[in-house]
Amino acid sequence: MTVYGIGLGPGDAELVTVKGKRILESVEVVYSPGRLSRSVALEHVPEEKIGDLDFPMTRDPETLRSAWKEAAAEIASVADDTDVAFVTLGDPNVYSTFGHLKRTLAAFHPEIELTVIPGVSAMTAFTTALDVEIESGTGLALREAANGAAPTGPDRMVLFKVTDAETTHRKLTEAGYTVQFGRRLFMEQGETIITDDPSEVDERDYYTLAYAEREGIEREVATAQFETESEEELA
Ligand SMILES: C[S@@+](CC[C@H](N)C(=O)[O-])C[C@H]1O[C@@H](n2cnc3c(N)ncnc32)[C@H](O)[C@@H]1O
């Protein structure tokens, strides 16, 4: 049978894809790695469908490996008889816990078929919330920026896992970037913060992103000409 890795989107239950929802409703068991992904899944399936798995909050590779080995064994044994889903916030292939499961299943349970259903990643949820357009001819890089890290290089970056906004902001500003932060985007109403002031997001919250853009980058947008023409016509 199949294990489906389903991306749930950034948190709003209406941003789950139609396909993701259909599969969630069709499988017997839905495993979730955290409280938030569980609460989104519960908007689409009853509590009895949620499977029981334990995930340690650690970075220790040995502990992680054995926890994922156990989780994969449990999922594989249930998937012997029936289809199951493993949900993640955002997209399953973007900085996600699903990667651990995918690798562990491939190594220890190669007979299990795995199908990934993409989801709306925080990356595009953030650019939408900020109204940043990735125009033709430009690029956008994804990076991680935990514990005050401030990667540089690309003209435009979305930084995941921002935990020390003040330090990340200071370093990026010194390196010539303008920075905006997004917190709890498309989650509970009233929880979302979008700001360029790091003191507004200085309290640590796992669901924080930053968008960094190199100051003074040139933009050549094919349709920008319309504005100029119509302004001239109006003058
Ligand atoms: C383990 S990664 C998971 C990313 C996810 N797979 C995706 O595609 O969006 C967790 C990080 O994603 C970011 N994130 C995910 N959802 C978010 C949201 N709704 N608002 C703000 N940040 C979010 C945060 O930076 C958080 O630390």
The ligand as an ORCA input file, in Angstrom:
! r2SCAN-3c Opt
* xyz 0 1
  C      10.775     22.762      9.389
  S      10.483     24.174      8.391
  C       9.109     23.616      7.464
  C       8.894     24.364      6.181
  C       7.685     23.848      5.408
  N       7.895     22.490      4.952
  C       7.328     24.747      4.224
  O       7.426     24.327      3.062
  O       6.914     25.879      4.480
  C       9.765     25.235      9.571
  C      10.034     26.699      9.263
  O       9.174     27.108      8.220
  C       8.763     28.448      8.430
  N       7.293     28.465      8.438
  C       6.486     27.453      8.095
  N       5.203     27.834      8.099
  C       5.188     29.142      8.454
  C       4.160     30.122      8.617
  N       2.875     29.818      8.406
  N       4.520     31.368      8.992
  C       5.825     31.690      9.185
  N       6.836     30.807      9.050
  C       6.527     29.550      8.678
  C       9.399     28.939      9.719
  O      10.579     29.643      9.385
  C       9.725     27.638     10.425
  O      10.843     27.789     11.282
*
